[in-house]
């Protein structure tokens, strides 16, 4: 497997054009076909059940030759081989994803138009999703589908039964194997993220099947106390990719029927996670928010869609009061970009400038006439705090090699100023 990794690393995107390509995919498929989860479960019943027992076994003369030790070593080797296979597969997906847009040119275009009104350019600064991307390399597409890599990777992403986890936690060898399996799951989520970029919703079994994967990732996200930070980061990154795929797909949009309770659970998870995970959650919530905003054109006159408006407000409120007030400027920037997208159309003004009674959280309380979101004054407050944070963190960002991040953050600051100016003119 190491030889395959070396070959793909050296040849990079040319590997898909070589005669060795089919052999490489066969090797990857063969490795991932092994049921490593079952192997771990079987080994858990023979590893020492305590540190004391492990020390006794390690003191034996024939420990290296014992059947239990051989079974353990084979299981560990399989897990490591599959980790490498997933790394190779993830890299191949990035090689087969067509040509990326010229980001530098996009930034230059934006800088040249700094004096233009905010909505004369794409508010988020993003490239048009999906439609303008080059098609997936047909060799890669055929290999991914014919070898059923989606099913294989999804299968490997499953966690271990609780009783197996408990057994493995009881000894050093068990903990080592458990960590190895966790690393495998991390590679699975990272690989799936890349596969989502190159495959269609149908390649994942249709919108319902992909949404089922989304739900599973969401369950893992809200149970973050049971996950390592690295696993949580990989899972949230994968969920971010799946959310974007579903929200940008005509069929995918129809299955994104998420309850307010489910969304609130994800929002709560975002309050307790590390910065990288918070960035991913902001994108997840933001993409759903943008999707709901497209329904506001009819919701403003259709009382039957009032729930859509309320859920939209919940998400916007979190982006305003949570994401935009995050201590990490990268999270603030992502939150602002999603808000710009959500309110880019003028028909969303009835929510932006809303002054109707809001649904009360306490039964029996009297509704008050107020600006529910109070967006304009909150955005002005965010603009002031943004400047203060940027001044305080600029040196730290530059010292950490974050020139690119700093450029994106500065663009968000400029767009926020334009957005506020545009909305002030709209309310006159």
C-alpha positions in Angstrom: 0.0 0.0 0.0 2.9 2.3 0.7 4.2 1.8 -2.9 0.8 2.8 -4.2 0.8 5.9 -2.0 4.3 6.8 -3.3 3.3 6.3 -6.9 0.2 8.5 -6.7 2.1 11.2 -4.8 4.8 11.3 -7.5 2.6 11.2 -10.5 -0.2 13.4 -9.0 -3.0 14.1 -11.5 -1.2 12.1 -14.2 -1.9 8.9 -12.4 -5.4 8.7 -13.8 -3.9 8.6 -17.3 -1.5 5.8 -16.7 -1.9 2.1 -17.4 -1.4 1.3 -13.7 -4.5 3.2 -12.8 -6.9 0.2 -12.9 -4.5 -1.8 -10.8 -4.4 0.9 -8.2 -8.1 1.0 -7.9 -8.3 -2.8 -7.6 -5.7 -2.7 -4.8 -7.7 0.0 -3.0 -11.0 -1.9 -3.4 -9.4 -5.1 -2.2 -8.1 -3.4 0.9 -11.3 -1.6 1.8 -13.4 -4.8 1.2 -11.9 -6.3 4.4 -14.3 -6.0 7.4 -12.0 -4.3 9.8 -14.8 -3.4 12.2 -15.7 -7.1 12.6 -12.0 -7.8 13.2 -11.7 -5.2 15.9 -14.8 -6.6 17.6 -13.3 -10.1 17.5 -10.0 -8.9 18.8 -11.6 -7.0 21.7 -12.6 -10.4 23.2 -9.0 -11.6 23.4 -7.1 -8.5 24.4 -6.2 -8.3 28.1 -9.1 -7.0 30.2 -6.8 -5.0 32.5 -3.4 -3.4 32.7 -2.3 -6.1 35.2 -3.2 -9.0 33.0 -1.5 -7.3 30.0 1.7 -7.1 32.0 1.5 -10.8 32.8 1.0 -11.7 29.2 3.8 -9.5 28.1 6.1 -11.3 30.5 5.4 -14.6 28.8 8.2 -16.1 26.6 5.9 -16.9 23.6 3.9 -13.7 23.6 5.2 -12.8 20.1 4.1 -16.1 18.7 0.8 -16.4 20.5 -2.4 -16.7 18.4 -3.9 -13.7 20.3 -1.0 -11.5 19.5 -1.0 -12.5 15.9 -4.7 -11.8 15.6 -4.1 -8.4 17.2 -1.2 -7.5 14.8 -3.2 -8.5 11.7 -6.1 -6.4 12.8 -3.8 -3.4 13.5 -2.1 -3.8 10.1 -5.4 -4.0 8.3 -6.6 -0.8 10.0 -3.4 1.0 9.0 -3.6 -0.3 5.4 -7.1 0.9 5.1 -6.2 4.3 6.4 -3.5 4.6 3.7 -6.1 3.4 1.1 -8.5 6.1 2.1 -5.8 8.7 2.0 -5.0 7.7 -1.6 -8.6 7.6 -2.6 -9.2 11.0 -1.1 -6.2 12.4 -3.0 -7.4 10.8 -6.3 -10.7 12.6 -5.9 -9.0 16.0 -5.7 -7.0 15.1 -8.8 -10.1 14.2 -10.8 -12.2 17.2 -9.8 -11.6 19.1 -13.0 -10.0 22.5 -13.0 -10.6 24.9 -10.2 -11.6 28.5 -10.9 -8.9 31.2 -10.9 -9.4 32.4 -7.3 -6.7 35.0 -7.7 -8.5 36.6 -10.6 -11.7 36.6 -8.6 -10.1 38.5 -5.7 -8.5 40.9 -8.2 -11.9 41.6 -9.7 -13.4 42.2 -6.3 -10.6 44.6 -5.3 -11.0 46.5 -8.6 -14.7 47.1 -7.8 -14.3 48.2 -4.2 -16.1 51.5 -4.8 -19.2 49.8 -6.3 -22.4 49.2 -4.4 -22.5 46.0 -2.3 -25.1 44.1 -4.3 -23.5 44.8 -7.7 -21.3 41.8 -7.0 -21.9 38.4 -5.5 -22.5 39.3 -1.8 -20.7 36.2 -0.5 -17.7 36.5 -2.9 -18.3 32.8 -3.8 -18.1 31.2 -7.2 -21.3 30.0 -8.7 -21.8 26.5 -7.2 -21.5 23.3 -9.2 -22.7 24.7 -12.5 -19.4 26.2 -13.5 -17.2 23.4 -12.3 -15.4 21.2 -14.8 -16.8 17.7 -15.0 -15.4 14.9 -13.0 -12.7 12.9 -14.7 -14.6 9.9 -16.4 -11.8 7.4 -15.3 -12.2 8.4 -11.7 -16.0 8.4 -11.9 -16.1 4.9 -13.5 -13.7 3.6 -10.8 -15.6 5.1 -7.9 -18.9 3.6 -9.1 -17.8 0.2 -10.4 -15.8 -0.6 -7.2 -18.7 0.8 -5.0 -16.3 2.9 -3.0 -19.1 5.0 -1.5 -20.6 2.0 0.2 -17.2 0.8 1.3 -16.2 4.1 2.9 -19.6 4.7 4.5 -19.3 1.2 6.1 -15.9 1.9 7.5 -17.1 5.2 9.0 -19.4 3.4 11.5 -18.4 3.4 15.1 -17.8 0.4 17.3 -20.4 -1.1 19.6 -20.4 0.4 23.1 -19.4 -2.9 24.8 -16.4 -3.2 22.4 -15.3 0.3 23.2 -15.5 -0.5 26.9 -13.4 -3.6 26.5 -10.7 -1.9 24.4 -10.4 1.0 27.0 -9.4 -1.4 29.7 -5.8 -2.0 28.5 -3.0 -0.2 26.6 -3.2 -2.6 23.7 -6.9 -2.1 23.5 -6.6 1.7 23.6 -4.0 1.6 20.8 -6.4 -0.4 18.6 -9.3 1.9 19.5 -7.2 4.9 18.5 -6.3 3.1 15.2 -9.9 2.5 14.4 -10.8 6.2 15.3 -8.1 7.3 12.8 -9.7 5.1 10.2 -13.0 6.8 10.8 -11.4 10.2 10.5 -9.9 9.2 7.1 -13.3 8.0 6.1 -15.0 11.3 6.7 -12.2 13.2 5.0 -12.4 10.9 2.0 -16.2 11.2 1.9 -15.9 15.0 1.9 -13.7 14.8 -1.3 -16.0 12.2 -2.9 -19.0 14.5 -2.4 -17.2 17.1 -4.4 -16.8 14.8 -7.5 -19.9 12.6 -7.4 -23.6 13.4 -8.0 -26.4 12.9 -5.5 -27.5 9.9 -7.5 -24.0 8.4 -7.1 -24.7 8.3 -3.4 -28.0 6.4 -3.9 -30.2 9.4 -4.4 -31.2 12.4 -2.2 -32.9 10.3 0.5 -29.8 8.1 1.0 -27.5 11.1 1.1 -29.8 12.8 3.6 -29.6 9.7 5.7 -25.9 10.1 5.8 -26.4 13.8 6.8 -28.6 12.7 9.7 -26.0 10.2 10.9 -23.3 12.9 10.8 -25.6 15.2 12.7 -26.1 12.6 15.4 -22.4 12.3 15.8 -22.0 16.1 15.9 -24.5 16.6 18.8 -22.9 13.8 20.8 -19.5 15.4 20.6 -18.6 14.5 24.2 -18.1 10.9 22.9 -15.8 12.0 20.1 -12.2 13.1 19.9 -11.6 16.6 18.6 -10.0 15.2 15.4 -13.0 12.9 14.7 -15.4 15.8 15.4 -13.5 18.0 13.0 -13.6 15.4 10.2 -17.2 14.6 10.7 -18.4 18.2 10.8 -16.3 18.9 7.6 -18.0 15.9 5.9 -21.4 17.2 7.0 -20.6 20.6 5.7 -19.8 19.1 2.2 -23.0 17.0 2.3 -25.1 20.0 3.3 -23.7 22.0 0.4 -24.3 19.2 -2.0 -28.0 18.7 -1.0 -28.7 22.4 -0.8 -27.4 23.0 -4.4 -29.1 20.0 -5.9 -32.7 20.2 -7.3 -33.6 16.9 -5.9 -31.6 17.3 -2.7 -33.5 20.4 -1.7 -36.7 18.5 -1.5 -35.4 16.2 1.3 -33.9 18.9 3.5 -36.9 18.8 5.8 -35.2 19.5 9.1 -37.2 20.3 12.2 -36.5 23.3 14.3 -35.5 21.0 17.2 -32.9 19.3 15.1 -31.4 22.6 13.9 -31.3 23.9 17.5 -29.3 20.8 18.5 -26.8 21.5 15.8 -26.6 25.2 16.9 -26.0 24.1 20.5 -23.2 21.8 19.3 -21.6 24.8 17.6 -21.4 26.7 20.9 -19.3 24.0 22.6 -16.9 23.0 19.8 -13.4 24.0 18.8 -12.9 26.8 16.1 -12.6 24.5 13.1 -15.8 22.7 14.0 -17.6 26.0 14.7 -16.6 27.1 11.2 -18.1 24.0 9.7 -21.3 24.4 11.7 -21.6 28.0 10.6 -21.4 26.8 7.0 -24.0 24.0 7.6 -26.4 26.4 9.3 -25.7 29.1 6.7 -26.3 26.8 3.7 -29.7 25.8 5.2 -30.5 29.4 6.0 -29.7 30.4 2.3 -31.9 27.5 1.1 -34.8 28.7 3.3 -34.3 32.3 2.1 -35.3 31.2 -1.4 -38.7 30.3 -0.1 -39.3 33.8 1.4 -40.5 35.1 -2.0 -43.8 33.2 -1.5 -43.7 33.0 2.3 -44.2 36.8 2.6 -47.7 36.5 1.3 -48.5 32.8 2.1 -49.5 32.3 5.8 -49.2 28.5 5.4 -45.4 29.0 5.2 -45.1 30.9 8.5 -43.1 28.1 9.9 -40.4 28.5 7.2 -40.1 32.1 8.2 -39.8 31.3 11.9 -37.1 28.6 11.3 -35.3 31.0 9.1 -35.3 33.6 11.9 -33.9 31.0 14.4 -31.0 30.3 12.1 -30.3 34.0 11.3 -30.5 34.8 15.0 -27.8 32.2 15.7 -25.6 33.5 12.9 -26.0 37.0 14.3 -25.7 36.3 18.0 -23.5 33.3 17.9 -21.3 33.1 14.8 -20.8 36.8 14.3 -19.7 37.2 17.9 -17.3 34.3 17.9 -13.8 35.2 19.3 -12.3 33.6 16.1 -12.4 36.0 13.2 -12.5 33.2 10.7 -15.9 32.0 12.2 -17.2 35.6 12.2 -16.2 35.9 8.5 -18.0 32.7 7.5 -21.1 33.8 9.5 -21.2 37.2 7.7 -20.8 35.6 4.3 -23.8 33.4 4.9 -25.9 36.3 6.1 -25.0 38.3 3.0 -26.1 35.3 0.9 -29.4 34.8 2.9 -30.4 38.5 2.5 -29.0 39.2 -1.0 -32.5 39.4 -2.5 -34.7 42.4 -1.8 -37.8 40.1 -1.1 -36.1 39.1 2.1 -36.5 42.7 3.5 -39.8 41.8 5.2 -37.7 39.6 7.5 -34.7 41.9 7.7 -36.8 44.9 8.7 -39.5 42.8 10.5 -41.6 44.7 13.0 -44.4 42.1 13.7 -45.1 40.2 16.9 -42.7 37.3 17.4 -43.5 33.8 18.6 -42.9 33.8 22.3 -40.8 31.1 24.0 -42.9 31.3 27.2 -46.6 30.3 26.9 -49.0 33.0 27.9 -46.5 35.9 27.5 -47.7 38.9 25.7 -46.2 39.5 22.2 -44.6 42.9 21.8 -44.2 44.9 18.6 -40.5 45.0 17.9 -37.9 44.4 15.3 -37.5 40.6 16.0 -34.0 40.3 14.6 -32.9 43.9 15.1 -30.5 43.2 12.3 -29.3 46.7 11.2 -28.2 47.8 14.7 -26.7 44.4 15.4 -24.7 44.4 12.2 -23.4 47.9 13.1 -22.3 46.6 16.5 -20.7 43.6 14.8 -18.8 46.0 12.4 -17.3 47.8 15.4 -16.3 44.7 17.2 -14.9 43.2 14.0 -12.5 46.2 13.6 -11.4 45.8 17.2 -10.8 42.1 16.8 -9.0 42.5 13.5 -6.6 45.1 15.0 -5.9 42.8 17.9 -5.4 39.6 15.9 -3.7 41.0 12.7 -0.2 40.3 13.9 -1.1 36.8 15.2 -2.7 36.0 11.8 0.3 37.1 9.9 2.7 35.4 12.2 0.9 32.1 11.7 1.2 32.4 7.9 -2.4 33.5 7.6 -2.0 36.1 4.8 -4.8 34.4 2.8 -7.1 34.3 5.8 -6.4 37.9 6.5 -7.3 38.8 2.9 -10.6 37.0 3.2 -11.3 38.6 6.6 -10.6 42.1 5.2 -12.9 41.4 2.3 -15.7 40.4 4.7 -15.1 43.7 6.6 -15.5 45.6 3.4 -18.6 43.7 2.4 -20.2 44.2 5.8 -19.7 48.0 5.4 -21.3 47.8 1.9 -24.1 45.6 3.1 -25.1 48.0 6.0 -25.0 50.9 3.6 -27.2 49.1 1.1 -29.8 48.1 3.7 -29.8 51.6 5.2 -30.8 52.9 1.8 -33.4 50.2 1.5 -35.2 51.3 4.7 -35.4 55.0 3.8 
